[in-house]
Amino acid sequence: MTAYWQHWWSRTMAAQLILVLFGAMIAYQVASLIVLGRGDVIHPVSRRHVIAQAVDMWRLAGAQLQAVPGAAQASQLLAALDRPGTHVRVAAASNIEPHQALPGEESNLHASLLARTGLAADAVRVRFEPAEGDDQQARLAISMRLADGHWMNSAQQPMTKFPWWRSNRFSLPMTTLLVLALGFAFVHGTLRAIRKLARVAERVGRGEQVAPLPLSGPRETRELTASFDAMRQRLARHIEDQAQLIGTITHDLRTLIATLRLRAELVDDADLRTAMQRTLVDMEQMVEQSLRMASEEAHAEVTIETDLAGLLRDIAAEQGALGQDVRLHATAPASVPYRCRPLGLRRALTNLVENAVRYGSRARIGIEHARAEAGGGAVLRIVIDDDGPGIAPAQLDNVFKPFFRLDRASGGTGLGLTIARSCVEAHGGSLQLHNRGGSGLRAVALLPAS
């Protein structure tokens, strides 16, 4: 369960926002309940009202008894002032039994009445009965002794504080839902621009040409978009400048090789002349490969949707027409639509197939949908197996270096795997080589599923 919540928490910023807002709302409600739950049961406004009313009735009853002695006349006067929930009478005795210790609510009321009237502690009695249900009201009885020894007995129904579950049963869910809805709507609009930027960044990582993004959303989002566009333009200029530099150098080298070839013809020693010509041929192949790489990088191919399975079948057919043992696995799907630069990807896969045939006698090609390691997304997995001797583990990374050759006698320029990996990585993927336990070499190209 913990792993599930950790996975959910790390999914999106919106999910994190929901948890943060929900936690903040719960913390706020808990803090409110702690603060509001302290103190008296009677509402502060109602508490001031019942104290003031009791004191006023006590003074009125005392004044009436001084003018016309007798509890009956004073009670008649106070009865005329009765209101719903309020009852005041004068009697010879208190309606409340004497008490030694008072609970918190009654003690506070008792102290307030003593302060307002100046009576002795035993001349004021208080009894408070909280409401036992939603359809009942609390009852407050106050008895205060008058100057002639009579008692003023009052009964009131003060307004009490609502229980927390009554005051929050509507406000808590409505407030929480409103805050979460507004927060989610705001973040969803903000994240829309970020998600769009992420998709464009993925396309740029695959080598696609994209138009500048419109600047929209909050200032931070606009600044992020502007910085990304500026970075993309600088990167494009850097690649173009680098490709032009390589193109210029390889062009000059090709001219020098042609000059050296002419001069080699003038060498009298036949063995030396042949060795020099063979070296010049190798150099010319390297220069041509480098010039082709520079040309392809300087003039990016347009990304289009291609049938990748059909492209692999074409490569196998071409190699088969040349007499090579190259086959596509029968389990390969009939069609795999994929957005890519088909010429560049064809060249990369052709290099891998040619290497398999050259060093491993034959090539077996497979393609399948898979899931990337370490919790990544869906990928297309292209596997090319051969039956050769494999590669020493220490050399598996070196073979991707430009102009690196394990067997110089076998020919080649040492750029085939370099070009293949560069093309696969330009599509946002990766290329790996694995030994198959003494039964050949396996080349695995992982391309992000589009």
C-alpha positions as MATLAB code, in Angstrom:
seq = 'MTAYWQHWWSRTMAAQLILVLFGAMIAYQVASLIVLGRGDVIHPVSRRHVIAQAVDMWRLAGAQLQAVPGAAQASQLLAALDRPGTHVRVAAASNIEPHQALPGEESNLHASLLARTGLAADAVRVRFEPAEGDDQQARLAISMRLADGHWMNSAQQPMTKFPWWRSNRFSLPMTTLLVLALGFAFVHGTLRAIRKLARVAERVGRGEQVAPLPLSGPRETRELTASFDAMRQRLARHIEDQAQLIGTITHDLRTLIATLRLRAELVDDADLRTAMQRTLVDMEQMVEQSLRMASEEAHAEVTIETDLAGLLRDIAAEQGALGQDVRLHATAPASVPYRCRPLGLRRALTNLVENAVRYGSRARIGIEHARAEAGGGAVLRIVIDDDGPGIAPAQLDNVFKPFFRLDRASGGTGLGLTIARSCVEAHGGSLQLHNRGGSGLRAVALLPAS';
ca = [
       0.000    0.000    0.000;
       2.865    2.381    0.833;
       4.463    1.719   -2.537;
       1.136    2.454   -4.252;
       0.790    5.856   -2.589;
       4.427    6.703   -3.300;
       3.852    5.811   -6.950;
       0.635    7.877   -7.083;
       2.328   10.821   -5.343;
       5.134   10.873   -7.907;
       2.833   10.694  -10.916;
       1.791   14.305  -11.538;
       1.952   17.737  -10.014;
      -1.847   17.836  -10.001;
      -1.942   14.739   -7.798;
       0.550   16.310   -5.416;
      -1.503   19.516   -5.305;
      -4.663   17.583   -4.413;
      -2.887   15.900   -1.509;
      -1.335   19.164   -0.285;
      -4.623   21.099   -0.457;
      -6.583   18.273    1.129;
      -4.043   17.977    3.936;
      -4.098   21.755    4.479;
      -7.906   21.771    4.677;
      -7.931   18.928    7.196;
      -5.233   20.637    9.279;
      -7.233   23.890    9.200;
     -10.424   22.155   10.316;
      -8.646   20.301   13.112;
      -7.046   23.539   14.331;
     -10.435   25.284   14.191;
     -12.067   22.522   16.196;
      -9.334   22.695   18.823;
      -9.699   26.472   19.143;
     -13.503   26.554   19.006;
     -13.840   23.561   21.270;
     -12.177   25.395   24.138;
     -14.020   27.602   26.585;
     -17.688   27.751   27.528;
     -20.541   25.720   26.112;
     -22.843   28.746   25.879;
     -22.236   31.007   22.908;
     -20.371   34.184   23.981;
     -23.108   36.512   22.667;
     -25.865   34.559   24.357;
     -23.807   34.368   27.544;
     -23.532   38.145   27.772;
     -27.255   38.441   27.065;
     -28.455   36.033   29.778;
     -26.168   37.609   32.386;
     -27.355   41.121   31.537;
     -31.007   40.006   31.566;
     -30.667   38.244   34.911;
     -29.009   41.283   36.489;
     -31.663   43.647   35.067;
     -34.509   41.455   36.348;
     -32.813   41.204   39.748;
     -32.558   44.983   39.999;
     -36.134   45.458   38.788;
     -37.447   42.959   41.332;
     -35.494   44.684   44.105;
     -36.876   48.072   43.145;
     -40.454   46.697   43.051;
     -40.119   45.142   46.495;
     -38.926   48.436   47.907;
     -41.914   50.265   46.413;
     -44.569   47.646   47.134;
     -43.515   44.960   49.588;
     -44.641   41.461   48.729;
     -43.378   38.739   46.387;
     -46.740   38.432   44.628;
     -46.696   41.967   43.286;
     -43.065   41.655   42.134;
     -43.820   38.339   40.382;
     -46.790   39.908   38.582;
     -44.551   42.659   37.279;
     -41.855   40.251   36.131;
     -44.458   37.906   34.587;
     -45.538   40.731   32.318;
     -41.997   40.781   30.968;
     -41.885   37.064   30.156;
     -40.787   36.130   26.640;
     -40.502   32.746   24.870;
     -37.696   30.856   26.531;
     -37.474   33.307   29.456;
     -39.337   33.007   32.796;
     -38.631   35.201   35.894;
     -40.399   35.056   39.244;
     -39.872   36.185   42.862;
     -40.291   33.611   45.633;
     -39.471   33.141   49.238;
     -36.915   30.415   48.472;
     -34.483   29.579   45.698;
     -35.375   26.980   43.103;
     -31.761   25.800   43.094;
     -30.183   23.793   45.830;
     -27.014   25.195   47.410;
     -23.812   23.908   45.831;
     -20.273   23.607   47.043;
     -18.376   23.257   43.767;
     -19.526   24.317   40.315;
     -18.542   22.865   36.909;
     -16.661   25.090   34.499;
     -19.642   26.658   32.720;
     -21.653   27.288   35.871;
     -18.590   28.569   37.716;
     -17.916   31.160   35.014;
     -21.533   32.338   35.077;
     -21.504   32.480   38.872;
     -18.330   34.591   38.893;
     -19.727   37.004   36.292;
     -22.963   37.489   38.236;
     -21.074   38.142   41.464;
     -18.935   40.747   39.717;
     -22.003   42.506   38.250;
     -24.123   42.518   41.440;
     -21.643   42.557   44.337;
     -23.590   39.825   46.116;
     -22.069   37.251   48.391;
     -21.141   33.903   46.886;
     -24.014   32.080   48.619;
     -26.532   34.645   47.340;
     -26.159   33.542   43.728;
     -26.958   30.061   42.492;
     -26.607   28.716   38.942;
     -27.737   25.478   37.297;
     -27.015   24.736   33.625;
     -28.485   21.780   31.743;
     -27.007   21.265   28.237;
     -29.228   20.080   25.412;
     -29.257   16.295   25.037;
     -30.406   16.175   21.379;
     -30.754   18.219   18.214;
     -34.475   18.868   18.940;
     -33.869   20.122   22.502;
     -32.499   23.363   23.915;
     -30.203   23.997   26.810;
     -31.747   25.330   30.015;
     -30.170   27.825   32.410;
     -31.608   28.538   35.856;
     -30.345   31.473   37.967;
     -31.399   32.335   41.504;
     -30.279   35.629   43.089;
     -31.159   36.752   46.614;
     -32.878   40.102   47.019;
     -32.293   42.614   49.797;
     -35.359   41.565   51.813;
     -34.442   37.889   51.706;
     -36.626   36.863   48.766;
     -35.137   35.136   45.740;
     -35.428   36.007   42.100;
     -35.685   32.757   40.147;
     -35.135   32.881   36.377;
     -35.223   30.218   33.703;
     -33.719   30.893   30.281;
     -32.794   29.007   27.139;
     -29.404   30.301   26.053;
     -27.920   29.577   22.656;
     -25.065   27.127   22.890;
     -22.191   26.428   20.559;
     -22.965   23.858   17.918;
     -21.195   20.504   18.231;
     -18.301   20.263   15.797;
     -20.054   17.660   13.690;
     -23.098   19.913   13.305;
     -21.163   23.043   12.425;
     -18.865   21.229    9.982;
     -21.044   18.570    8.421;
     -21.893   20.965    5.594;
     -19.091   23.538    5.620;
     -16.224   21.036    5.745;
     -17.080   19.001    2.615;
     -18.292   22.024    0.648;
     -15.247   24.147    1.506;
     -12.874   21.283    0.806;
     -14.467   20.442   -2.527;
     -14.577   24.097   -3.590;
     -10.928   24.725   -2.726;
      -9.807   21.502   -4.400;
     -11.864   22.215   -7.523;
     -10.572   25.771   -7.896;
      -6.993   24.726   -7.152;
      -7.127   21.813   -9.560;
      -8.635   23.982  -12.312;
      -5.881   26.571  -11.874;
      -3.052   24.058  -11.829;
      -4.564   22.072  -14.705;
      -4.505   25.199  -16.874;
      -0.941   25.972  -15.843;
       0.254   22.410  -16.364;
      -1.295   22.279  -19.829;
       1.464   24.551  -21.106;
       4.117   22.506  -19.284;
       2.812   19.237  -20.745;
       2.827   20.783  -24.198;
       6.401   21.926  -23.624;
       7.337   18.376  -22.544;
       5.857   16.911  -25.742;
       7.714   19.422  -27.887;
      10.944   18.726  -25.964;
      10.512   15.016  -26.707;
      10.046   15.773  -30.414;
      13.136   17.985  -30.406;
      15.033   15.173  -28.677;
      14.090   12.943  -31.606;
      15.537   15.454  -34.041;
      12.239   16.830  -35.359;
      11.904   20.405  -36.531;
       9.251   22.227  -34.497;
       7.835   25.733  -34.636;
       8.363   28.124  -31.704;
       5.833   27.654  -28.931;
       3.308   30.449  -28.207;
       3.916   32.311  -24.967;
       0.879   31.779  -22.717;
      -0.029   31.183  -19.094;
       1.556   32.700  -15.974;
       4.808   34.637  -16.152;
       6.889   31.681  -14.957;
       5.422   29.456  -17.681;
       6.084   32.086  -20.342;
       9.675   32.480  -19.133;
      10.172   28.698  -19.233;
       8.772   28.505  -22.772;
      10.934   31.409  -23.970;
      14.058   29.854  -22.416;
      13.286   26.504  -24.061;
      12.852   28.111  -27.504;
      16.097   30.043  -27.089;
      17.922   26.847  -26.079;
      16.438   24.955  -29.034;
      17.583   27.643  -31.476;
      21.094   27.746  -29.990;
      21.316   23.954  -30.159;
      20.178   23.936  -33.787;
      22.753   26.580  -34.710;
      25.475   24.656  -32.875;
      24.671   21.432  -34.721;
      24.560   23.224  -38.050;
      27.873   24.997  -37.406;
      29.498   21.756  -36.300;
      28.214   19.897  -39.354;
      29.468   22.626  -41.654;
      32.876   22.526  -39.981;
      33.119   18.745  -40.402;
      31.954   19.075  -43.995;
      34.608   21.668  -44.742;
      37.393   19.593  -43.156;
      36.376   16.355  -44.918;
      36.091   18.182  -48.247;
      39.639   19.485  -47.899;
      40.847   16.037  -46.856;
      39.257   14.507  -49.943;
      41.171   16.958  -52.117;
      44.429   16.105  -50.391;
      43.784   12.351  -50.790;
      43.222   12.807  -54.496;
      46.564   14.631  -54.723;
      48.324   11.883  -52.764;
      46.808    9.239  -55.025;
      48.288   10.935  -58.064;
      51.682   11.141  -56.430;
      51.501    7.475  -55.351;
      51.267    6.512  -59.013;
      54.771    7.957  -59.454;
      56.300    5.624  -56.881;
      58.509    3.035  -58.594;
      58.338    0.382  -55.865;
      55.229   -1.687  -56.711;
      54.726   -3.082  -53.178;
      55.065    0.347  -51.619;
      52.742    1.855  -54.248;
      50.092   -0.811  -53.557;
      50.313   -0.294  -49.781;
      50.009    3.459  -50.206;
      47.003    3.091  -52.506;
      45.284    0.731  -50.051;
      45.833    3.217  -47.235;
      44.479    6.023  -49.390;
      41.382    3.966  -50.190;
      40.727    3.462  -46.454;
      41.222    7.164  -45.841;
      38.869    8.045  -48.679;
      36.153    5.761  -47.286;
      36.478    7.381  -43.874;
      36.290   10.844  -45.368;
      33.250    9.925  -47.473;
      31.466    8.462  -44.460;
      32.259   11.538  -42.393;
      31.134   13.843  -45.191;
      27.869   11.911  -45.494;
      27.277   12.184  -41.743;
      27.926   15.922  -41.822;
      25.614   16.361  -44.781;
      22.792   14.462  -43.094;
      23.127   16.458  -39.871;
      23.246   19.768  -41.733;
      20.109   18.936  -43.748;
      17.716   17.280  -41.287;
      15.286   14.840  -42.784;
      11.578   15.503  -42.299;
       9.858   13.315  -39.714;
       6.946   11.346  -41.146;
       4.906    8.316  -40.167;
       6.469    5.118  -41.512;
       5.692    1.430  -41.336;
       8.686    0.238  -39.343;
       7.906   -3.446  -39.889;
       7.700   -2.816  -43.628;
      11.038   -0.981  -43.520;
      12.682   -4.002  -41.867;
      11.159   -6.328  -44.460;
      12.613   -4.145  -47.226;
      16.069   -4.297  -45.626;
      15.847   -8.083  -45.341;
      14.711   -8.338  -48.976;
      17.571   -6.135  -50.197;
      20.151   -8.171  -48.318;
      18.564  -11.390  -49.532;
      18.828  -10.162  -53.130;
      22.574   -9.788  -52.511;
      22.782  -13.412  -51.432;
      22.887  -12.737  -47.682;
      21.061  -14.856  -45.088;
      18.830  -12.156  -43.578;
      15.299  -12.851  -42.367;
      12.572  -11.136  -40.378;
      11.073  -13.268  -37.602;
       7.732  -14.790  -38.508;
       6.285  -13.463  -35.212;
       6.963   -9.854  -36.209;
       3.762   -7.791  -36.588;
       2.541   -7.082  -40.104;
       2.578   -3.323  -39.577;
       4.139   -0.985  -36.998;
       3.301    2.693  -37.670;
       6.023    4.957  -36.315;
       6.965    8.620  -36.669;
      10.608    8.831  -37.655;
      13.090    9.963  -40.287;
      12.889    6.851  -42.457;
      16.066    7.331  -44.530;
      18.265    7.882  -41.480;
      16.683    4.997  -39.566;
      16.954    2.709  -42.582;
      20.632    3.499  -42.833;
      21.197    2.779  -39.128;
      19.391   -0.563  -39.245;
      21.093   -1.494  -42.502;
      24.479   -0.906  -40.856;
      23.507   -3.236  -38.006;
      22.308   -5.925  -40.426;
      25.436   -5.640  -42.577;
      27.635   -5.970  -39.487;
      25.681   -9.075  -38.433;
      26.162  -10.631  -41.871;
      29.828   -9.646  -42.115;
      30.887  -10.915  -38.704;
      28.151  -13.425  -37.870;
      27.270  -15.083  -41.201;
      23.576  -14.305  -40.975;
      21.051  -11.909  -39.381;
      17.701  -12.572  -37.735;
      15.538   -9.470  -37.205;
      12.701   -9.110  -34.702;
      10.470   -6.203  -33.651;
       8.036   -6.004  -30.769;
       6.336   -3.606  -28.405;
       7.881   -3.622  -24.933;
       8.263   -1.515  -21.815;
      11.444    0.305  -20.959;
      13.393   -0.688  -17.881;
      13.313    1.307  -14.612;
       9.625    2.124  -14.937;
       9.912    3.833  -18.312;
       7.212    4.148  -20.937;
       6.370    1.961  -23.901;
       9.098    1.347  -26.478;
       9.649   -0.447  -29.760;
      12.303   -3.128  -29.405;
      14.233   -4.064  -32.551;
      16.535   -7.085  -32.144;
      19.179   -8.201  -34.643;
      20.928  -11.506  -33.867;
      23.899  -13.091  -35.613;
      25.859  -16.324  -35.245;
      29.320  -14.810  -34.937;
      31.894  -15.075  -32.147;
      30.545  -12.036  -30.326;
      32.625   -9.219  -28.848;
      34.811   -9.236  -25.779;
      32.882   -7.581  -22.903;
      35.626   -4.971  -22.480;
      35.139   -3.868  -26.103;
      31.309   -3.611  -26.153;
      31.435    0.137  -25.545;
      34.530    0.829  -27.636;
      32.965   -0.440  -30.857;
      30.657    2.598  -30.853;
      33.608    4.988  -30.980;
      34.255    6.604  -34.385;
      36.815    4.770  -36.556;
      37.269    1.986  -34.002;
      37.699   -1.442  -35.669;
      38.196   -4.777  -33.944;
      39.550   -6.414  -37.100;
      41.225   -4.044  -39.503;
      41.726   -6.819  -42.021;
      37.970   -7.125  -42.480;
      37.714   -3.685  -44.035;
      35.213   -0.980  -43.142;
      35.725    2.469  -41.713;
      34.700    1.929  -38.120;
      31.767    4.334  -38.466;
      28.897    1.904  -39.018;
      27.989    1.384  -35.361;
      28.725    5.023  -34.575;
      26.258    6.148  -37.227;
      23.678    3.560  -36.120;
      23.776    4.603  -32.470;
      23.778    8.309  -33.360;
      20.659    7.851  -35.480;
      18.833    5.759  -32.868;
      19.661    8.259  -30.113;
      18.558   11.111  -32.372;
      15.133    9.445  -32.363;
      15.143    9.456  -28.547;
      16.166    5.805  -28.241;
      19.199    3.743  -27.350;
      21.346    1.052  -28.967;
      23.004   -1.774  -27.027;
      25.078   -4.824  -27.860;
      24.924   -8.090  -25.886;
      26.744  -11.402  -26.256;
      24.355  -14.325  -26.531;
      26.341  -16.796  -24.458;
      28.764  -17.952  -27.159;
      26.100  -18.200  -29.849;
      26.548  -14.800  -31.414;
      25.942  -11.122  -30.853;
      22.630   -9.343  -30.284;
      22.035   -5.705  -31.195;
      19.009   -4.167  -29.438;
      17.591   -0.821  -30.582;
      14.986    0.688  -28.253;
      12.838    3.427  -29.787;
      10.239    5.376  -27.769;
       6.768    4.355  -28.931;
       4.990    7.238  -30.652;
];
